[in-house]
């Protein structure tokens, strides 16, 4: 797939209908169309967190060596951090609202524009902080891995989560060991379904009791190492089952082996292998995976189909620069589905795993509009 630098969408404010029109123009498919009814929350998913400017170097043969200069064959810039998941959700057709602090520098302006104008994301709960420098992460991708260097000033007081988050069907939260986020309990009481991931526990405690907000969550999506450390299991699948004692749905990502999930309420289990692709940049792939799983869950799909969509969207995302702007839309998903069906050597059993895509993707959907992609230089005019 060739990247496009065009900007899709139009000027957006906080009006749900206006933003929804922009999102529909981009996503082309509304996966929740059959479920929408008068009185529904205005947003499908609410998120809060830190937006970074990501600068990604790819095409490095090895890790940088001290005392030498390395030249990368590729470079891209895009919004990062929580923006990765927000953009992935919006590109899958979900009405997405984000609360984040933005610096009033050029980086902050670029990230705001990319998310609001480019992706149709509601930034009404967000704010621009005068005099605050946007956090920046430089990511270097090589040999299927990445090394990151980040810089940021002390975050502004009172993190951007508003006192009254907007009503939404679901919210995605990143749990922090030993610390509660009051907004999680608040929106859960109002009926919002919480999907949670977690970062590495730098304390080394790996105590599930420290993830106090897990009690409010519907699903928990750690990677295999995190899941095993938190449960004391030596097997990722056993760890997933152990986690369902604390949360209804546990999804454990297995890297190159795919993912495994357990739903305590229905008794379903599912395992979906990873899709082999040539990875250009793995930045944000985990966020895109979560976005795919949330989309399938809100649409009411079986557990295995949710897991398959999550893995597929993550696999497609690593073939492009950047985290947020590498997320696939339905046009990319449709193009992939038609391509693999045309391969004579394709395993029929593997094709059946993704047959749920058939009724979802219209036959005419084939990149009807250009996705905005990461660009090497910030500051180009919109018409360049």
N, C-alpha and C positions, 0 to 999 in steps of 0.2 A: 504494500500500500504506500502510495506516495503522499507525504504530508502536504497539507494545504495551510497557507498562512492567512486565509480570508477570515474575516470576523463575521460570524453569523449573529442574527438577532437584531434588536433595536433597543433604544433607550428604555430602561425599566425602572420602576419605582416599587412601592410596596403593595400595589394593587394586585390581589391574587389572580383576577381574571386576565389582566394585562400580562403578568408574568407567565400565566398558564398558556396564553396564546403563543408567547415566545418559545416556551419549552416544547409545545406541540409542534411548532414549526421546525424545531431542531430534531426532536426525538422521532417524529412521524408516527409513533405507536404509543398509545396510552395503555399500559398493561393492566390498569385498574378500571378501564372504561366500563366494564360490565358490573362493577361493584359500586360505582359512584351513585350517590343519592342526595337529595336535598337535605341540608342539615349536617352534612359531613364536615369535618374540620377543613379549614382552608388549605392546609399543607399536608402532604403525605409524610414528610420526614423533616425533623428539626435537628440541627447540629450546633454545637458550640465548640470553640477551640482556637488555636493559634494558626494564623495564615502566615506562611513563610514565602519568600521568593526563592524558588529552586533554580539553581544554575547547574546543569548536568553536562558533564563531559563523557563522551563515549568513544569507542574505537581505540582505547589504550591497550597496548599489547601486554603490559604488566602494571603492577602497582607503581606509583611514583617512587623513584629512588632518591634518597637524600643526597643533596649536593649536585643534582642533575636537573635538566629541564626536559619535560616531556611534552610532546605535542599530541593533542587529541584530534582524531579524524572527524568528530562530530560534536556539536554543542547545541543545547537548547535551554530556553528559560521559560518558566511557567509558574503560576501560583502553586504552592505546596502546602504541607501540613494538613489541616482539616479540609483545605480546598480540594485535595485529592478525592476524598469521599463525596463531598458536595457535588463536584462536577460529574463524578461517575453516576450518582443517583439521578441528577438532572438529565443526563444523556440517555438514561434508560426510561425516561418519561415520567419520573416522579416529581411532584411539586415540592420543591426543596427550599427550606428557610435556614439561613445561617446567621448565627451571632458570633461576631469576631471583632477584634480591634485591628484597625488598619493605620499604619503610619501615614503622615501627611507628606511623605517624600514621593519621588517618582515611582519607586517600587510599589508603594501602597496604592497609588493611583492606577498603576498598571494592573495590579491584582484585583482591585475593585472593579475596574472596567471589564477585565476578562471574565469575572464571575457574574456580574450583573448584566452587562450588555451581551457578552459572548455566550453565556450559559443559561440566562433567564432565572438565576437564583435570587431569591428574595433576601435582600440585605437590610431590610427595615430594622431588625434587632441589632445590627452592627453599628459601629461608630468609627469615625476618624479621630485619632488622638493627636492634637497639635504638638509638634516638637518630638514625637516619638519615631525612632528609626525602625523601619520594617526589619524583622528578623530575616536572615539570609542563610541558606544552606547550599553548599557546593558539593555535588555528588560526582564521584568518579567511578564509572562502570568499566569493569574489565574481567575477563574470564568468568562471566556469569555472576560475578559478585559486585559489590560496590563499597566504596569508602566515602564517608561523609564528614564534612567540616561545617559547623554551624556557628553563626555569630548573631547575637541579639542583645539589646539593652534590657535593663530591668523592665518587666512588663508593666503596663499601666495599672494603677490600683483599681480594685473592683473589676475582676475579669469580666469579659463582655456578656456572660450569661445574664439575661435580663431578670428582673424580679418576677415577672409574669411571662414565661416563654409562650410563644404563640401556640394555639391548639394544633395538634398534628396526630396523624394515625400512629406514627412511630418516631422514635428518636434513637440516634446512635451515640453512645457514650464510650469514652476511653477511661477505664477505671484506674485509679491511682491507689496503690497499697497504702493502707493506714489513713486514708482521707476520704471523707464523704463529699459529694457534690450535691448540695441541697436541691438543686433543680431537678435531679433525677427522681427523687421521691415525690416531688411536687407534681411532675407531669404524669408519673405512674398512677398517682391517686386519681388523676383526671381521665384515665383510660388510655394513655399513650403507651404503646408497646416498646419496650427498651431492648435494644440490641447492643451488646457490649464487647469490646476487645480490651486488651491490656498490654502495657509495655513491659519491658524487662524489669524485674524487681532488683534494683541496685542494692537493697538492704540485705539480700540473700535469705530473707525469712521464708519466702514462698508460703505464706500462711493464708489460706482461703478466708479465714475470719477477718483478715485485714482488708478484704474486698467487700466492705460492708454493703455497698450499693448493689451487690449481686442479688440480694434478696428482692430487688425491684425489677429484675431483668427477666425477659422472656427467653433470650438466647445469649450464649457466651461463646466467643469465637477466638480462642487462643491458638498459637501454633503448637506443634507436637512437644517441643522442649518445655514450653511454658506449662502446658497441660500436665505433663509428667511430673514436673517439679512441684506444682501445686497439689497434686494428688498423691505423690509418692509412688506412682506407678512406673513400671519399667516398659510398658507397652502403650502407645498412643491410643489404641482402641479401648483398652482397659481404663485409661485416664478419662476418655470421653464418657464412658458409662459411670465412672465415679463422680464426674462433675454433675450429672443429672440428679444427684442427691441435693444439689444446691440451686440448680436452675433447670427449667423444663427442657430446654433444648441446648445440647452441647455440640459444637462443630469444631473439630480439630483439623487444622491444615497440616498436610504431610509433605510439603515441598514438592519435589519431583514425583512423588507417589500419589498426589492428588489430595483428597480430603475424606474424612469420615465423620458421620453425624449420627446422633441419637436423639429421639424425641420421647421423653418419659411419658407424656400424656397419651400418645397414640401407640407407643410401643414400636414405632418405626425405627429402623436403622438403615443407613445408606452409605455406600462407599463408591466414589467416582474417581477414576484415574485421571492424572493430569494429561493435558493435551500438549504434545511435543511441538514446540515452536522454536525459532531462532530468536533468542532474546537480545534486544538492543539495549534496553534500559529497564531494570526491575523496579525502579522507583514507583511507589504507590500501588504495586500489584496487590498487596494485602488489603488496602482500602477498597480497591475495585472489587475484590472478592466479596467483601462484606456488603458492598452496594448491590451486587448481583443476588446475594442471598436474601437481603432485605426485600428486594423487588419481588422475587418469587414467593416469599412468605406473605407479603401484603396481597399478592394476587391469588393466594390460596392454593398454590401448587403443592403436589406431593413432595416429600422431603428430598427424594433423589433428584427430581427436576430442579429444585432450588439449588442443590449442590452442584448440579451440572452447569446451570447458568452462571453460578458464581465462578467456577473454575474456568469456563469458557471466556468470560469477560476479562478475568485476570490474565489469561494466556494471550488474548488479543492485545491487551494493554502494553505488555512488555516489548512489543514490536515497534513501539514509537518512543520518541523522546518525551521525557517529563512525566510527572505523576498525574496531575489533574487533566492536562490536555491530551494525554495518551489514552484516556478512558474511551472504550468503543461506544458508538451509538448503535441503533438497530440496523442501520444500513451496513455497518461493518459485520454485525452478527449475521445478517441475511446473506451478505456476500460470502462469508466463510461457509455457511450452511450449504449454499448452492455449489460452492467449489468442491467441498469434500464429497458431496453426493455424486459429482461428476467423475471422481477417480475410480477407475476400474478395479484397482487393487484395494479399495477401501473395505475394511472388515464390516460385513452386514450387521453384526451384533453391536459394533461401536456406533453405527449409524442409528440403530433403533434407540440407543440411549438419548439421542438428541431429536427424536421424532416429535417431541412436544413443541418444537419450534415451527413445525409446518403450518398449523392454523394461526400462528401468531404473526408471521411475517408475510405481508402481501408479496405476490410475485413481482410487482412492478417496483418494489423498493430497492433501489440500487444507487446509493450515494446521491440522492436528489439535491443535496446541498453540501457545501464543503465544510467539514469540521475545522474548527480553529485548532491549530497545532502549536506546539512550542516553537519559538523563534529564537535565532541566535543573538539578536540584539534588541534591547528594549528601547523604545523611543521612536520607532518608525511611525509615520502617520498612518491613519486607518486605511487610506487608499493606496498604500505602497505594497 
